[in-house]
């Protein structure tokens, strides 16, 4: 029997100046605090010589607060009372609960062939109380939550949703010899659903769990002298209900508007291969290398969203009841690049250990490469104006992070007595200038985009003392 109890507390504050100028016009602050407790209890054992098992249960509960405070300068309202700026706040009290039961068994069909099967079922409850305020000074509740069933003044609107879903695995592995291991498995799992708490209302549905199924096969090989090891894995996954940013129609104060929300948007397939090699060419030297090849795409026609486009009677669209100058159109986004999916990742490392009379020196060098990746893409619909299409294409270009590679190094001395390690390290040797992330979603609306610069050349030193024998 194994019992695992855990507690986690986290708190963070972030600030941004969204207009990109020295003048504080579009400033924002985000804040969240969370405390979580979890408990897992599992039992494992053997039945006879061929069957081993594990089963148990898991429970976690989390409470927290999330807030976003945004400042807007009222350029076009000179008659507005001082101060001539306003604050809107999205504030939510959150409570999440998750419970699950699971079991897995391994059965040795022969001494070399093993069958594995497992099942887990999870029950999630997501609860939130919205306190969205459109005017902090006047304590004016957001029109999205005012007057809705269950609304409790001031500015409190509770919502909750329940989800349950399975996860499973089924695999077969074969130890062909002491130097060759072959496996084939398939599995399924899900990522939890929830609420868009920053813009939530009764007309904004919760997003459902994102589900994935995959199949994977591979080899693990070792040379007879043990100096060379190689692993190869191939996989293909099918995702449904993919959680992505998309536009949703929201009824606010009797008027239907289009707002960005996290929704279940379509299906996507992701597939690839992974290769790993480790070698000991001479005593004390270890060479490691791994290569990851990835590709992914949305299933044709599965990722769509609704947009209200300028112009009446656009082909394939319907009229907008509240504004005859607009047309309500379905835009197919299935051709977009899957976000944060680099096609190539490479890691190569060398480690040399040199014994001395009082301990051991270790010299390590590492090179890591990641190919370009897109963080956000928006489809330019052909029914939109040429100017709008051009802006969205430029926005897409601003969301791409170019490929980069980094060199790191570490030198350490491990003493035999006492059990102390002295080390020095250097990261990004050569001072490579690179972009780690880009945020381009505001470019078409506010004309600004952000890029987050990667860490520069960094070095340091330290001491590690370990208790007990080596």
ZINOR-V756283 format. One record per backbone hydrogen bond with DSSP energy under -0.5 kcal/mol. CO is the residue of the C=O (numbers start at 1). NH is the residue of the N-H. If there is no record, write none. Layout:
BEGIN
co: (CO | CO)
nh: (NH | NH)
END
This chain:
BEGIN
co: (2 | 3 | 4 | 6 | 8 | 10 | 12 | 14 | 16 | 16 | 17 | 23 | 25 | 26 | 27 | 28 | 29 | 30 | 31 | 32 | 33 | 34 | 35 | 36 | 37 | 38 | 39 | 40 | 41 | 42 | 43 | 45 | 46 | 47 | 50 | 51 | 52 | 53 | 54 | 55 | 56 | 57 | 58 | 59 | 60 | 61 | 62 | 63 | 64 | 65 | 66 | 67 | 68 | 68 | 69 | 70 | 72 | 73 | 74 | 77 | 83 | 84 | 86 | 87 | 88 | 89 | 89 | 90 | 91 | 92 | 92 | 93 | 94 | 95 | 96 | 97 | 98 | 99 | 100 | 101 | 102 | 103 | 104 | 105 | 106 | 107 | 107 | 112 | 113 | 113 | 114 | 115 | 116 | 117 | 118 | 119 | 120 | 121 | 122 | 123 | 124 | 125 | 125 | 126 | 127 | 128 | 128 | 129 | 130 | 132 | 133 | 135 | 135 | 139 | 140 | 140 | 142 | 142 | 144 | 145 | 148 | 150 | 152 | 156 | 157 | 159 | 161 | 163 | 165 | 167 | 168 | 169 | 170 | 171 | 172 | 173 | 174 | 174 | 177 | 179 | 180 | 180 | 181 | 182 | 183 | 184 | 185 | 186 | 187 | 188 | 189 | 191 | 194 | 195 | 196 | 197 | 201 | 203 | 207 | 210 | 211 | 212 | 213 | 214 | 215 | 216 | 217 | 218 | 219 | 220 | 221 | 223 | 227 | 228 | 229 | 230 | 231 | 232 | 233 | 234 | 235 | 236 | 237 | 238 | 239 | 240 | 242 | 242 | 244 | 246 | 247 | 248 | 248 | 250 | 250 | 251 | 252 | 255 | 255 | 257 | 257 | 259 | 261 | 261 | 263 | 263 | 264 | 266 | 266 | 267 | 268 | 269 | 270 | 271 | 272 | 273 | 274 | 275 | 276 | 277 | 278 | 279 | 279 | 282 | 284 | 286 | 286 | 287 | 288 | 289 | 290 | 291 | 292 | 293 | 295 | 297 | 299 | 302 | 303 | 305 | 307 | 307 | 309 | 314 | 318 | 319 | 320 | 323 | 323 | 325 | 326 | 327 | 327 | 328 | 329 | 329 | 330 | 331 | 331 | 333 | 334 | 338 | 343 | 344 | 345 | 346 | 347 | 348 | 349 | 350 | 351 | 352 | 354 | 356 | 358 | 359 | 360 | 361 | 362 | 363 | 364 | 365 | 366 | 367 | 368 | 369 | 370 | 372 | 373 | 374 | 379 | 381 | 385 | 386 | 387 | 388 | 389 | 390 | 391 | 392 | 393 | 394 | 395 | 396 | 397 | 399 | 400 | 401 | 404 | 406 | 407 | 407 | 408 | 409 | 410 | 411 | 412 | 413 | 413 | 414 | 418 | 419 | 420 | 421 | 422 | 423 | 424 | 425 | 426 | 427 | 428 | 432 | 434 | 437 | 439 | 440 | 442 | 442 | 442 | 443 | 450 | 451 | 452 | 452 | 458 | 460 | 462 | 464)
nh: (42 | 5 | 40 | 38 | 36 | 34 | 32 | 30 | 18 | 28 | 20 | 25 | 73 | 18 | 71 | 16 | 69 | 14 | 67 | 12 | 65 | 10 | 63 | 8 | 61 | 6 | 59 | 4 | 57 | 2 | 55 | 53 | 48 | 51 | 108 | 47 | 106 | 45 | 104 | 43 | 102 | 41 | 100 | 39 | 98 | 37 | 96 | 35 | 94 | 33 | 92 | 31 | 70 | 90 | 29 | 88 | 86 | 75 | 77 | 80 | 85 | 74 | 72 | 136 | 70 | 91 | 133 | 68 | 131 | 66 | 94 | 129 | 64 | 127 | 62 | 125 | 60 | 123 | 58 | 121 | 56 | 119 | 54 | 117 | 52 | 109 | 115 | 175 | 109 | 110 | 173 | 107 | 171 | 105 | 169 | 103 | 167 | 101 | 165 | 99 | 163 | 97 | 127 | 161 | 95 | 130 | 159 | 93 | 157 | 142 | 89 | 139 | 140 | 141 | 134 | 135 | 145 | 146 | 202 | 148 | 151 | 158 | 156 | 152 | 130 | 128 | 126 | 124 | 122 | 120 | 188 | 118 | 186 | 116 | 184 | 114 | 176 | 182 | 180 | 222 | 176 | 177 | 220 | 174 | 218 | 172 | 216 | 170 | 214 | 168 | 212 | 210 | 207 | 197 | 199 | 200 | 204 | 205 | 194 | 191 | 240 | 189 | 238 | 187 | 236 | 185 | 234 | 183 | 232 | 181 | 230 | 226 | 280 | 223 | 278 | 221 | 276 | 219 | 274 | 217 | 272 | 215 | 270 | 213 | 268 | 211 | 244 | 265 | 263 | 261 | 306 | 250 | 259 | 252 | 257 | 253 | 255 | 252 | 257 | 250 | 259 | 248 | 246 | 263 | 244 | 265 | 266 | 241 | 242 | 299 | 239 | 297 | 237 | 295 | 235 | 293 | 233 | 291 | 231 | 289 | 229 | 281 | 287 | 285 | 353 | 288 | 351 | 279 | 349 | 277 | 347 | 275 | 345 | 273 | 271 | 269 | 302 | 304 | 333 | 331 | 309 | 329 | 327 | 317 | 328 | 321 | 323 | 320 | 326 | 311 | 320 | 309 | 329 | 318 | 307 | 331 | 332 | 305 | 333 | 336 | 298 | 341 | 294 | 371 | 292 | 369 | 290 | 367 | 288 | 365 | 286 | 363 | 361 | 359 | 416 | 356 | 414 | 354 | 412 | 352 | 410 | 350 | 408 | 348 | 406 | 346 | 404 | 343 | 401 | 340 | 381 | 384 | 389 | 390 | 391 | 392 | 393 | 394 | 395 | 396 | 397 | 398 | 399 | 399 | 400 | 375 | 402 | 373 | 370 | 368 | 428 | 429 | 366 | 426 | 364 | 424 | 362 | 415 | 422 | 360 | 420 | 466 | 415 | 464 | 413 | 462 | 411 | 460 | 409 | 458 | 431 | 434 | 454 | 452 | 450 | 443 | 446 | 447 | 448 | 447 | 439 | 453 | 436 | 437 | 427 | 425 | 423 | 421)
END
